[in-house]
């Protein structure tokens, strides 16, 4: 009898333990679902508050994952927002970036957006592509853009941005393409830019960058396109450009460069287009250029 009593007690304890475990799992699962639902609703409300989806919500659907330009993951969290060429207008800040922690792709190019790029852009820590090209954005590029450590493509071209290219741009070690052409950015080209050794495309043209082209530009050995045309750069064309052996196009035209053409340019065996026009270059055209077959 004593043995049976203890066996019965042990069975009861095991049963209670199993029931409690199931209850904890159920509560945890329900809590997790509630968190995802709440987060998803925050994202949905942020889209509505922007006013950009007013006429873009399909009939008979409240699920924002089915709205125009929206892509969600399997948990219903927004990963992509694509509203290029969608005639949206108003201030960029109407979209609260901090509500989209899972966002990887943001394309609002070729619209009529105004205002500045707010510092909250730095909260998009998972962002890989950011395209705000061809809008009417003004003000400076916030230093918080340097927090986007996963960014591979950044296009801020054809706006009204001023100030300098922030030093924090050097934190974007995954960056492959950087486009800031056709703004009024000025000051020296930041030395931190030359830490971005994964860069393949660099467009800085049609701005007001001044000072010299740093010798450190030779660190960007993966560059295939380098455009710094129409700025206020002075000094010599650095011989370290000869280290960029993957270059297909090099355009330094319409600056105030006043050196001779470095012989090292002849090492750019892949080069298809070279434009050094409208500068103050002197001396001879080096024979080394004949190697650029």
Helices and strands as residue ranges (DSSP letters): H 2-50, G 64-66, E 70-72, E 78-82, E 89-91, G 92-94, G 97-99, E 105-107, E 112-114, G 119-123, E 129-131, E 138-139, G 143-147, E 153-155, E 160-161, G 167-171, E 177-179, E 186-188, G 191-195, E 201-203, E 208-211, G 215-219, E 225-227, E 232-235, G 239-243, E 249-251, E 256-257, G 263-267, E 273-275, G 287-291
